[in-house]
Amino acid sequence: MKVRRGDRVKLVAGLAEQMMKAPKDKRRINWLVRRGVVVRVSSPTDTATIKWDDRTSTDAWPMRALEKDVS
């Protein structure tokens, strides 16, 4: 499922669980409940720039790591 600009997204469950287990993550972000909005999509690199709900900055993520949020 392709995401588009303006879509609400979340990380794929398997990746979110891996991110939460990462020892370098000192902030202990709960990636399973984190949601954001796609602000930019780059076709050549197949990445999406996400503005997470609890942050002011954006992060680039590969499209395969994202899924639409239906909740």
mmCIF file of the N, C-alpha and C atoms, coordinates in Angstrom:
data_MODEL
# 
_entry.id   MODEL 
# 
loop_
_atom_site.group_PDB 
_atom_site.id 
_atom_site.type_symbol 
_atom_site.label_atom_id 
_atom_site.label_alt_id 
_atom_site.label_comp_id 
_atom_site.label_asym_id 
_atom_site.label_entity_id 
_atom_site.label_seq_id 
_atom_site.pdbx_PDB_ins_code 
_atom_site.Cartn_x 
_atom_site.Cartn_y 
_atom_site.Cartn_z 
_atom_site.occupancy 
_atom_site.B_iso_or_equiv 
_atom_site.pdbx_formal_charge 
_atom_site.auth_seq_id 
_atom_site.auth_comp_id 
_atom_site.auth_asym_id 
_atom_site.auth_atom_id 
_atom_site.pdbx_PDB_model_num 
ATOM 1   N N  . MET A 1 1  ? 0.846  -1.168 0.000  1.00 0.00 ? 1  MET A N  1 
ATOM 2   C CA . MET A 1 1  ? 0.000  0.000  0.000  1.00 0.00 ? 1  MET A CA 1 
ATOM 3   C C  . MET A 1 1  ? 0.901  1.244  0.000  1.00 0.00 ? 1  MET A C  1 
ATOM 4   N N  . LYS A 1 2  ? 0.740  2.063  -0.969 1.00 0.00 ? 2  LYS A N  1 
ATOM 5   C CA . LYS A 1 2  ? 1.565  3.257  -1.127 1.00 0.00 ? 2  LYS A CA 1 
ATOM 6   C C  . LYS A 1 2  ? 1.012  4.388  -0.253 1.00 0.00 ? 2  LYS A C  1 
ATOM 7   N N  . VAL A 1 3  ? 1.895  5.081  0.433  1.00 0.00 ? 3  VAL A N  1 
ATOM 8   C CA . VAL A 1 3  ? 1.467  6.228  1.230  1.00 0.00 ? 3  VAL A CA 1 
ATOM 9   C C  . VAL A 1 3  ? 1.648  7.497  0.414  1.00 0.00 ? 3  VAL A C  1 
ATOM 10  N N  . ARG A 1 4  ? 0.805  8.471  0.675  1.00 0.00 ? 4  ARG A N  1 
ATOM 11  C CA . ARG A 1 4  ? 0.850  9.747  -0.028 1.00 0.00 ? 4  ARG A CA 1 
ATOM 12  C C  . ARG A 1 4  ? 0.959  10.879 0.969  1.00 0.00 ? 4  ARG A C  1 
ATOM 13  N N  . ARG A 1 5  ? 1.311  12.040 0.461  1.00 0.00 ? 5  ARG A N  1 
ATOM 14  C CA . ARG A 1 5  ? 1.425  13.219 1.313  1.00 0.00 ? 5  ARG A CA 1 
ATOM 15  C C  . ARG A 1 5  ? 0.085  13.480 2.008  1.00 0.00 ? 5  ARG A C  1 
ATOM 16  N N  . GLY A 1 6  ? 0.148  13.717 3.310  1.00 0.00 ? 6  GLY A N  1 
ATOM 17  C CA . GLY A 1 6  ? -1.050 13.971 4.096  1.00 0.00 ? 6  GLY A CA 1 
ATOM 18  C C  . GLY A 1 6  ? -1.616 12.742 4.796  1.00 0.00 ? 6  GLY A C  1 
ATOM 19  N N  . ASP A 1 7  ? -1.144 11.552 4.438  1.00 0.00 ? 7  ASP A N  1 
ATOM 20  C CA . ASP A 1 7  ? -1.624 10.322 5.084  1.00 0.00 ? 7  ASP A CA 1 
ATOM 21  C C  . ASP A 1 7  ? -1.088 10.218 6.507  1.00 0.00 ? 7  ASP A C  1 
ATOM 22  N N  . ARG A 1 8  ? -1.903 9.676  7.400  1.00 0.00 ? 8  ARG A N  1 
ATOM 23  C CA . ARG A 1 8  ? -1.449 9.351  8.756  1.00 0.00 ? 8  ARG A CA 1 
ATOM 24  C C  . ARG A 1 8  ? -0.812 7.977  8.684  1.00 0.00 ? 8  ARG A C  1 
ATOM 25  N N  . VAL A 1 9  ? 0.381  7.857  9.262  1.00 0.00 ? 9  VAL A N  1 
ATOM 26  C CA . VAL A 1 9  ? 1.128  6.603  9.176  1.00 0.00 ? 9  VAL A CA 1 
ATOM 27  C C  . VAL A 1 9  ? 1.670  6.189  10.534 1.00 0.00 ? 9  VAL A C  1 
ATOM 28  N N  . LYS A 1 10 ? 2.094  4.943  10.576 1.00 0.00 ? 10 LYS A N  1 
ATOM 29  C CA . LYS A 1 10 ? 2.801  4.395  11.732 1.00 0.00 ? 10 LYS A CA 1 
ATOM 30  C C  . LYS A 1 10 ? 3.862  3.454  11.190 1.00 0.00 ? 10 LYS A C  1 
ATOM 31  N N  . LEU A 1 11 ? 4.783  3.049  12.043 1.00 0.00 ? 11 LEU A N  1 
ATOM 32  C CA . LEU A 1 11 ? 5.800  2.088  11.626 1.00 0.00 ? 11 LEU A CA 1 
ATOM 33  C C  . LEU A 1 11 ? 5.200  0.691  11.569 1.00 0.00 ? 11 LEU A C  1 
ATOM 34  N N  . VAL A 1 12 ? 5.721  -0.126 10.694 1.00 0.00 ? 12 VAL A N  1 
ATOM 35  C CA . VAL A 1 12 ? 5.322  -1.528 10.627 1.00 0.00 ? 12 VAL A CA 1 
ATOM 36  C C  . VAL A 1 12 ? 5.655  -2.163 11.980 1.00 0.00 ? 12 VAL A C  1 
ATOM 37  N N  . ALA A 1 13 ? 4.778  -3.008 12.477 1.00 0.00 ? 13 ALA A N  1 
ATOM 38  C CA . ALA A 1 13 ? 4.898  -3.552 13.837 1.00 0.00 ? 13 ALA A CA 1 
ATOM 39  C C  . ALA A 1 13 ? 6.256  -4.197 14.116 1.00 0.00 ? 13 ALA A C  1 
ATOM 40  N N  . GLY A 1 14 ? 6.756  -5.003 13.201 1.00 0.00 ? 14 GLY A N  1 
ATOM 41  C CA . GLY A 1 14 ? 8.036  -5.684 13.424 1.00 0.00 ? 14 GLY A CA 1 
ATOM 42  C C  . GLY A 1 14 ? 9.191  -4.705 13.585 1.00 0.00 ? 14 GLY A C  1 
ATOM 43  N N  . LEU A 1 15 ? 9.212  -3.672 12.774 1.00 0.00 ? 15 LEU A N  1 
ATOM 44  C CA . LEU A 1 15 ? 10.265 -2.665 12.871 1.00 0.00 ? 15 LEU A CA 1 
ATOM 45  C C  . LEU A 1 15 ? 10.112 -1.846 14.149 1.00 0.00 ? 15 LEU A C  1 
ATOM 46  N N  . ALA A 1 16 ? 8.884  -1.523 14.510 1.00 0.00 ? 16 ALA A N  1 
ATOM 47  C CA . ALA A 1 16 ? 8.648  -0.757 15.739 1.00 0.00 ? 16 ALA A CA 1 
ATOM 48  C C  . ALA A 1 16 ? 9.172  -1.520 16.956 1.00 0.00 ? 16 ALA A C  1 
ATOM 49  N N  . GLU A 1 17 ? 8.949  -2.824 16.990 1.00 0.00 ? 17 GLU A N  1 
ATOM 50  C CA . GLU A 1 17 ? 9.440  -3.634 18.106 1.00 0.00 ? 17 GLU A CA 1 
ATOM 51  C C  . GLU A 1 17 ? 10.957 -3.663 18.137 1.00 0.00 ? 17 GLU A C  1 
ATOM 52  N N  . GLN A 1 18 ? 11.594 -3.754 16.978 1.00 0.00 ? 18 GLN A N  1 
ATOM 53  C CA . GLN A 1 18 ? 13.058 -3.738 16.914 1.00 0.00 ? 18 GLN A CA 1 
ATOM 54  C C  . GLN A 1 18 ? 13.596 -2.393 17.395 1.00 0.00 ? 18 GLN A C  1 
ATOM 55  N N  . MET A 1 19 ? 12.953 -1.309 17.010 1.00 0.00 ? 19 MET A N  1 
ATOM 56  C CA . MET A 1 19 ? 13.400 0.023  17.417 1.00 0.00 ? 19 MET A CA 1 
ATOM 57  C C  . MET A 1 19 ? 13.332 0.180  18.935 1.00 0.00 ? 19 MET A C  1 
ATOM 58  N N  . MET A 1 20 ? 12.321 -0.406 19.554 1.00 0.00 ? 20 MET A N  1 
ATOM 59  C CA . MET A 1 20 ? 12.166 -0.289 21.002 1.00 0.00 ? 20 MET A CA 1 
ATOM 60  C C  . MET A 1 20 ? 13.209 -1.113 21.752 1.00 0.00 ? 20 MET A C  1 
ATOM 61  N N  . LYS A 1 21 ? 13.751 -2.140 21.116 1.00 0.00 ? 21 LYS A N  1 
ATOM 62  C CA . LYS A 1 21 ? 14.767 -2.981 21.753 1.00 0.00 ? 21 LYS A CA 1 
ATOM 63  C C  . LYS A 1 21 ? 16.177 -2.441 21.559 1.00 0.00 ? 21 LYS A C  1 
ATOM 64  N N  . ALA A 1 22 ? 16.342 -1.468 20.690 1.00 0.00 ? 22 ALA A N  1 
ATOM 65  C CA . ALA A 1 22 ? 17.674 -0.946 20.369 1.00 0.00 ? 22 ALA A CA 1 
ATOM 66  C C  . ALA A 1 22 ? 18.323 -0.342 21.613 1.00 0.00 ? 22 ALA A C  1 
ATOM 67  N N  . PRO A 1 23 ? 19.529 -0.779 21.948 1.00 0.00 ? 23 PRO A N  1 
ATOM 68  C CA . PRO A 1 23 ? 20.187 -0.281 23.167 1.00 0.00 ? 23 PRO A CA 1 
ATOM 69  C C  . PRO A 1 23 ? 20.595 1.181  23.074 1.00 0.00 ? 23 PRO A C  1 
ATOM 70  N N  . LYS A 1 24 ? 20.762 1.723  21.871 1.00 0.00 ? 24 LYS A N  1 
ATOM 71  C CA . LYS A 1 24 ? 21.182 3.117  21.742 1.00 0.00 ? 24 LYS A CA 1 
ATOM 72  C C  . LYS A 1 24 ? 20.031 4.094  21.991 1.00 0.00 ? 24 LYS A C  1 
ATOM 73  N N  . ASP A 1 25 ? 18.812 3.596  22.028 1.00 0.00 ? 25 ASP A N  1 
ATOM 74  C CA . ASP A 1 25 ? 17.645 4.457  22.223 1.00 0.00 ? 25 ASP A CA 1 
ATOM 75  C C  . ASP A 1 25 ? 17.443 4.711  23.715 1.00 0.00 ? 25 ASP A C  1 
ATOM 76  N N  . LYS A 1 26 ? 18.030 5.759  24.214 1.00 0.00 ? 26 LYS A N  1 
ATOM 77  C CA . LYS A 1 26 ? 17.955 6.065  25.646 1.00 0.00 ? 26 LYS A CA 1 
ATOM 78  C C  . LYS A 1 26 ? 16.611 6.673  26.047 1.00 0.00 ? 26 LYS A C  1 
ATOM 79  N N  . ARG A 1 27 ? 15.903 7.254  25.090 1.00 0.00 ? 27 ARG A N  1 
ATOM 80  C CA . ARG A 1 27 ? 14.640 7.923  25.412 1.00 0.00 ? 27 ARG A CA 1 
ATOM 81  C C  . ARG A 1 27 ? 13.488 6.943  25.571 1.00 0.00 ? 27 ARG A C  1 
ATOM 82  N N  . ARG A 1 28 ? 13.678 5.722  25.126 1.00 0.00 ? 28 ARG A N  1 
ATOM 83  C CA . ARG A 1 28 ? 12.641 4.689  25.217 1.00 0.00 ? 28 ARG A CA 1 
ATOM 84  C C  . ARG A 1 28 ? 11.314 5.145  24.615 1.00 0.00 ? 28 ARG A C  1 
ATOM 85  N N  . ILE A 1 29 ? 11.369 5.482  23.348 1.00 0.00 ? 29 ILE A N  1 
ATOM 86  C CA . ILE A 1 29 ? 10.173 5.896  22.616 1.00 0.00 ? 29 ILE A CA 1 
ATOM 87  C C  . ILE A 1 29 ? 9.316  4.659  22.352 1.00 0.00 ? 29 ILE A C  1 
ATOM 88  N N  . ASN A 1 30 ? 8.033  4.779  22.568 1.00 0.00 ? 30 ASN A N  1 
ATOM 89  C CA . ASN A 1 30 ? 7.121  3.677  22.269 1.00 0.00 ? 30 ASN A CA 1 
ATOM 90  C C  . ASN A 1 30 ? 6.703  3.798  20.803 1.00 0.00 ? 30 ASN A C  1 
ATOM 91  N N  . TRP A 1 31 ? 7.456  3.140  19.925 1.00 0.00 ? 31 TRP A N  1 
ATOM 92  C CA . TRP A 1 31 ? 7.224  3.230  18.496 1.00 0.00 ? 31 TRP A CA 1 
ATOM 93  C C  . TRP A 1 31 ? 5.937  2.535  18.074 1.00 0.00 ? 31 TRP A C  1 
ATOM 94  N N  . LEU A 1 32 ? 5.398  1.669  18.907 1.00 0.00 ? 32 LEU A N  1 
ATOM 95  C CA . LEU A 1 32 ? 4.152  0.980  18.553 1.00 0.00 ? 32 LEU A CA 1 
ATOM 96  C C  . LEU A 1 32 ? 2.954  1.925  18.544 1.00 0.00 ? 32 LEU A C  1 
ATOM 97  N N  . VAL A 1 33 ? 3.003  2.976  19.358 1.00 0.00 ? 33 VAL A N  1 
ATOM 98  C CA . VAL A 1 33 ? 1.869  3.905  19.415 1.00 0.00 ? 33 VAL A CA 1 
ATOM 99  C C  . VAL A 1 33 ? 2.150  5.235  18.729 1.00 0.00 ? 33 VAL A C  1 
ATOM 100 N N  . ARG A 1 34 ? 3.372  5.461  18.284 1.00 0.00 ? 34 ARG A N  1 
ATOM 101 C CA . ARG A 1 34 ? 3.723  6.732  17.651 1.00 0.00 ? 34 ARG A CA 1 
ATOM 102 C C  . ARG A 1 34 ? 3.080  6.825  16.262 1.00 0.00 ? 34 ARG A C  1 
ATOM 103 N N  . ARG A 1 35 ? 2.470  7.965  15.996 1.00 0.00 ? 35 ARG A N  1 
ATOM 104 C CA . ARG A 1 35 ? 1.813  8.219  14.719 1.00 0.00 ? 35 ARG A CA 1 
ATOM 105 C C  . ARG A 1 35 ? 2.321  9.533  14.141 1.00 0.00 ? 35 ARG A C  1 
ATOM 106 N N  . GLY A 1 36 ? 2.220  9.683  12.829 1.00 0.00 ? 36 GLY A N  1 
ATOM 107 C CA . GLY A 1 36 ? 2.671  10.908 12.193 1.00 0.00 ? 36 GLY A CA 1 
ATOM 108 C C  . GLY A 1 36 ? 1.977  11.131 10.865 1.00 0.00 ? 36 GLY A C  1 
ATOM 109 N N  . VAL A 1 37 ? 2.333  12.253 10.228 1.00 0.00 ? 37 VAL A N  1 
ATOM 110 C CA . VAL A 1 37 ? 1.753  12.632 8.949  1.00 0.00 ? 37 VAL A CA 1 
ATOM 111 C C  . VAL A 1 37 ? 2.872  12.727 7.917  1.00 0.00 ? 37 VAL A C  1 
ATOM 112 N N  . VAL A 1 38 ? 2.622  12.198 6.733  1.00 0.00 ? 38 VAL A N  1 
ATOM 113 C CA . VAL A 1 38 ? 3.594  12.279 5.646  1.00 0.00 ? 38 VAL A CA 1 
ATOM 114 C C  . VAL A 1 38 ? 3.592  13.710 5.114  1.00 0.00 ? 38 VAL A C  1 
ATOM 115 N N  . VAL A 1 39 ? 4.759  14.345 5.133  1.00 0.00 ? 39 VAL A N  1 
ATOM 116 C CA . VAL A 1 39 ? 4.855  15.713 4.621  1.00 0.00 ? 39 VAL A CA 1 
ATOM 117 C C  . VAL A 1 39 ? 5.555  15.762 3.262  1.00 0.00 ? 39 VAL A C  1 
ATOM 118 N N  . ARG A 1 40 ? 6.258  14.692 2.897  1.00 0.00 ? 40 ARG A N  1 
ATOM 119 C CA . ARG A 1 40 ? 6.954  14.667 1.613  1.00 0.00 ? 40 ARG A CA 1 
ATOM 120 C C  . ARG A 1 40 ? 7.229  13.228 1.212  1.00 0.00 ? 40 ARG A C  1 
ATOM 121 N N  . VAL A 1 41 ? 7.107  12.942 -0.069 1.00 0.00 ? 41 VAL A N  1 
ATOM 122 C CA . VAL A 1 41 ? 7.405  11.621 -0.601 1.00 0.00 ? 41 VAL A CA 1 
ATOM 123 C C  . VAL A 1 41 ? 8.436  11.784 -1.710 1.00 0.00 ? 41 VAL A C  1 
ATOM 124 N N  . SER A 1 42 ? 9.498  10.995 -1.646 1.00 0.00 ? 42 SER A N  1 
ATOM 125 C CA . SER A 1 42 ? 10.548 11.038 -2.654 1.00 0.00 ? 42 SER A CA 1 
ATOM 126 C C  . SER A 1 42 ? 10.530 9.726  -3.433 1.00 0.00 ? 42 SER A C  1 
ATOM 127 N N  . SER A 1 43 ? 10.133 9.797  -4.687 1.00 0.00 ? 43 SER A N  1 
ATOM 128 C CA . SER A 1 43 ? 10.033 8.592  -5.511 1.00 0.00 ? 43 SER A CA 1 
ATOM 129 C C  . SER A 1 43 ? 11.373 7.965  -5.851 1.00 0.00 ? 43 SER A C  1 
ATOM 130 N N  . PRO A 1 44 ? 12.384 8.762  -6.238 1.00 0.00 ? 44 PRO A N  1 
ATOM 131 C CA . PRO A 1 44 ? 13.653 8.110  -6.632 1.00 0.00 ? 44 PRO A CA 1 
ATOM 132 C C  . PRO A 1 44 ? 14.282 7.288  -5.508 1.00 0.00 ? 44 PRO A C  1 
ATOM 133 N N  . THR A 1 45 ? 14.203 7.766  -4.279 1.00 0.00 ? 45 THR A N  1 
ATOM 134 C CA . THR A 1 45 ? 14.812 7.032  -3.169 1.00 0.00 ? 45 THR A CA 1 
ATOM 135 C C  . THR A 1 45 ? 13.799 6.200  -2.403 1.00 0.00 ? 45 THR A C  1 
ATOM 136 N N  . ASP A 1 46 ? 12.533 6.304  -2.765 1.00 0.00 ? 46 ASP A N  1 
ATOM 137 C CA . ASP A 1 46 ? 11.452 5.551  -2.126 1.00 0.00 ? 46 ASP A CA 1 
ATOM 138 C C  . ASP A 1 46 ? 11.419 5.787  -0.612 1.00 0.00 ? 46 ASP A C  1 
ATOM 139 N N  . THR A 1 47 ? 11.493 7.059  -0.233 1.00 0.00 ? 47 THR A N  1 
ATOM 140 C CA . THR A 1 47 ? 11.420 7.437  1.172  1.00 0.00 ? 47 THR A CA 1 
ATOM 141 C C  . THR A 1 47 ? 10.287 8.431  1.394  1.00 0.00 ? 47 THR A C  1 
ATOM 142 N N  . ALA A 1 48 ? 9.850  8.507  2.621  1.00 0.00 ? 48 ALA A N  1 
ATOM 143 C CA . ALA A 1 48 ? 8.826  9.470  3.009  1.00 0.00 ? 48 ALA A CA 1 
ATOM 144 C C  . ALA A 1 48 ? 9.332  10.262 4.207  1.00 0.00 ? 48 ALA A C  1 
ATOM 145 N N  . THR A 1 49 ? 9.065  11.548 4.204  1.00 0.00 ? 49 THR A N  1 
ATOM 146 C CA . THR A 1 49 ? 9.431  12.392 5.339  1.00 0.00 ? 49 THR A CA 1 
ATOM 147 C C  . THR A 1 49 ? 8.208  12.504 6.229  1.00 0.00 ? 49 THR A C  1 
ATOM 148 N N  . ILE A 1 50 ? 8.395  12.172 7.511  1.00 0.00 ? 50 ILE A N  1 
ATOM 149 C CA . ILE A 1 50 ? 7.286  12.093 8.465  1.00 0.00 ? 50 ILE A CA 1 
ATOM 150 C C  . ILE A 1 50 ? 7.437  13.152 9.542  1.00 0.00 ? 50 ILE A C  1 
ATOM 151 N N  . LYS A 1 51 ? 6.338  13.815 9.871  1.00 0.00 ? 51 LYS A N  1 
ATOM 152 C CA . LYS A 1 51 ? 6.294  14.693 11.039 1.00 0.00 ? 51 LYS A CA 1 
ATOM 153 C C  . LYS A 1 51 ? 5.499  13.942 12.099 1.00 0.00 ? 51 LYS A C  1 
ATOM 154 N N  . TRP A 1 52 ? 6.210  13.471 13.112 1.00 0.00 ? 52 TRP A N  1 
ATOM 155 C CA . TRP A 1 52 ? 5.565  12.716 14.186 1.00 0.00 ? 52 TRP A CA 1 
ATOM 156 C C  . TRP A 1 52 ? 4.742  13.665 15.044 1.00 0.00 ? 52 TRP A C  1 
ATOM 157 N N  . ASP A 1 53 ? 3.654  13.156 15.627 1.00 0.00 ? 53 ASP A N  1 
ATOM 158 C CA . ASP A 1 53 ? 2.719  13.981 16.398 1.00 0.00 ? 53 ASP A CA 1 
ATOM 159 C C  . ASP A 1 53 ? 3.381  14.695 17.569 1.00 0.00 ? 53 ASP A C  1 
ATOM 160 N N  . ASP A 1 54 ? 4.332  14.063 18.227 1.00 0.00 ? 54 ASP A N  1 
ATOM 161 C CA . ASP A 1 54 ? 4.923  14.653 19.430 1.00 0.00 ? 54 ASP A CA 1 
ATOM 162 C C  . ASP A 1 54 ? 6.248  15.381 19.159 1.00 0.00 ? 54 ASP A C  1 
ATOM 163 N N  . ARG A 1 55 ? 6.558  15.675 17.897 1.00 0.00 ? 55 ARG A N  1 
ATOM 164 C CA . ARG A 1 55 ? 7.819  16.343 17.559 1.00 0.00 ? 55 ARG A CA 1 
ATOM 165 C C  . ARG A 1 55 ? 7.581  17.502 16.609 1.00 0.00 ? 55 ARG A C  1 
ATOM 166 N N  . THR A 1 56 ? 8.532  18.417 16.569 1.00 0.00 ? 56 THR A N  1 
ATOM 167 C CA . THR A 1 56 ? 8.431  19.532 15.631 1.00 0.00 ? 56 THR A CA 1 
ATOM 168 C C  . THR A 1 56 ? 9.290  19.299 14.396 1.00 0.00 ? 56 THR A C  1 
ATOM 169 N N  . SER A 1 57 ? 10.317 18.454 14.511 1.00 0.00 ? 57 SER A N  1 
ATOM 170 C CA . SER A 1 57 ? 11.176 18.157 13.368 1.00 0.00 ? 57 SER A CA 1 
ATOM 171 C C  . SER A 1 57 ? 10.623 16.952 12.603 1.00 0.00 ? 57 SER A C  1 
ATOM 172 N N  . THR A 1 58 ? 11.205 16.704 11.430 1.00 0.00 ? 58 THR A N  1 
ATOM 173 C CA . THR A 1 58 ? 10.758 15.593 10.598 1.00 0.00 ? 58 THR A CA 1 
ATOM 174 C C  . THR A 1 58 ? 11.851 14.538 10.499 1.00 0.00 ? 58 THR A C  1 
ATOM 175 N N  . ASP A 1 59 ? 11.458 13.323 10.130 1.00 0.00 ? 59 ASP A N  1 
ATOM 176 C CA . ASP A 1 59 ? 12.383 12.211 9.936  1.00 0.00 ? 59 ASP A CA 1 
ATOM 177 C C  . ASP A 1 59 ? 12.085 11.547 8.598  1.00 0.00 ? 59 ASP A C  1 
ATOM 178 N N  . ALA A 1 60 ? 13.117 11.102 7.909  1.00 0.00 ? 60 ALA A N  1 
ATOM 179 C CA . ALA A 1 60 ? 12.951 10.363 6.657  1.00 0.00 ? 60 ALA A CA 1 
ATOM 180 C C  . ALA A 1 60 ? 12.968 8.864  6.963  1.00 0.00 ? 60 ALA A C  1 
ATOM 181 N N  . TRP A 1 61 ? 11.999 8.149  6.419  1.00 0.00 ? 61 TRP A N  1 
ATOM 182 C CA . TRP A 1 61 ? 11.879 6.705  6.610  1.00 0.00 ? 61 TRP A CA 1 
ATOM 183 C C  . TRP A 1 61 ? 11.650 6.038  5.264  1.00 0.00 ? 61 TRP A C  1 
ATOM 184 N N  . PRO A 1 62 ? 12.177 4.825  5.080  1.00 0.00 ? 62 PRO A N  1 
ATOM 185 C CA . PRO A 1 62 ? 11.879 4.094  3.840  1.00 0.00 ? 62 PRO A CA 1 
ATOM 186 C C  . PRO A 1 62 ? 10.394 3.733  3.791  1.00 0.00 ? 62 PRO A C  1 
ATOM 187 N N  . MET A 1 63 ? 9.833  3.736  2.604  1.00 0.00 ? 63 MET A N  1 
ATOM 188 C CA . MET A 1 63 ? 8.400  3.448  2.441  1.00 0.00 ? 63 MET A CA 1 
ATOM 189 C C  . MET A 1 63 ? 8.030  2.069  2.977  1.00 0.00 ? 63 MET A C  1 
ATOM 190 N N  . ARG A 1 64 ? 8.940  1.102  2.858  1.00 0.00 ? 64 ARG A N  1 
ATOM 191 C CA . ARG A 1 64 ? 8.619  -0.259 3.319  1.00 0.00 ? 64 ARG A CA 1 
ATOM 192 C C  . ARG A 1 64 ? 8.491  -0.337 4.836  1.00 0.00 ? 64 ARG A C  1 
ATOM 193 N N  . ALA A 1 65 ? 8.954  0.684  5.556  1.00 0.00 ? 65 ALA A N  1 
ATOM 194 C CA . ALA A 1 65 ? 8.870  0.697  7.015  1.00 0.00 ? 65 ALA A CA 1 
ATOM 195 C C  . ALA A 1 65 ? 7.579  1.332  7.515  1.00 0.00 ? 65 ALA A C  1 
ATOM 196 N N  . LEU A 1 66 ? 6.744  1.843  6.599  1.00 0.00 ? 66 LEU A N  1 
ATOM 197 C CA . LEU A 1 66 ? 5.539  2.577  6.991  1.00 0.00 ? 66 LEU A CA 1 
ATOM 198 C C  . LEU A 1 66 ? 4.277  1.868  6.524  1.00 0.00 ? 66 LEU A C  1 
ATOM 199 N N  . GLU A 1 67 ? 3.224  2.087  7.290  1.00 0.00 ? 67 GLU A N  1 
ATOM 200 C CA . GLU A 1 67 ? 1.898  1.630  6.865  1.00 0.00 ? 67 GLU A CA 1 
ATOM 201 C C  . GLU A 1 67 ? 0.881  2.681  7.290  1.00 0.00 ? 67 GLU A C  1 
ATOM 202 N N  . LYS A 1 68 ? -0.235 2.724  6.550  1.00 0.00 ? 68 LYS A N  1 
ATOM 203 C CA . LYS A 1 68 ? -1.265 3.701  6.882  1.00 0.00 ? 68 LYS A CA 1 
ATOM 204 C C  . LYS A 1 68 ? -1.883 3.369  8.230  1.00 0.00 ? 68 LYS A C  1 
ATOM 205 N N  . ASP A 1 69 ? -2.210 4.419  8.964  1.00 0.00 ? 69 ASP A N  1 
ATOM 206 C CA . ASP A 1 69 ? -2.851 4.252  10.265 1.00 0.00 ? 69 ASP A CA 1 
ATOM 207 C C  . ASP A 1 69 ? -4.360 4.281  10.049 1.00 0.00 ? 69 ASP A C  1 
ATOM 208 N N  . VAL A 1 70 ? -5.034 3.200  10.398 1.00 0.00 ? 70 VAL A N  1 
ATOM 209 C CA . VAL A 1 70 ? -6.469 3.127  10.199 1.00 0.00 ? 70 VAL A CA 1 
ATOM 210 C C  . VAL A 1 70 ? -7.253 3.408  11.482 1.00 0.00 ? 70 VAL A C  1 
ATOM 211 N N  . SER A 1 71 ? -6.565 3.584  12.591 1.00 0.00 ? 71 SER A N  1 
ATOM 212 C CA . SER A 1 71 ? -7.289 3.825  13.851 1.00 0.00 ? 71 SER A CA 1 
ATOM 213 C C  . SER A 1 71 ? -7.636 5.283  14.027 1.00 0.00 ? 71 SER A C  1 
# 
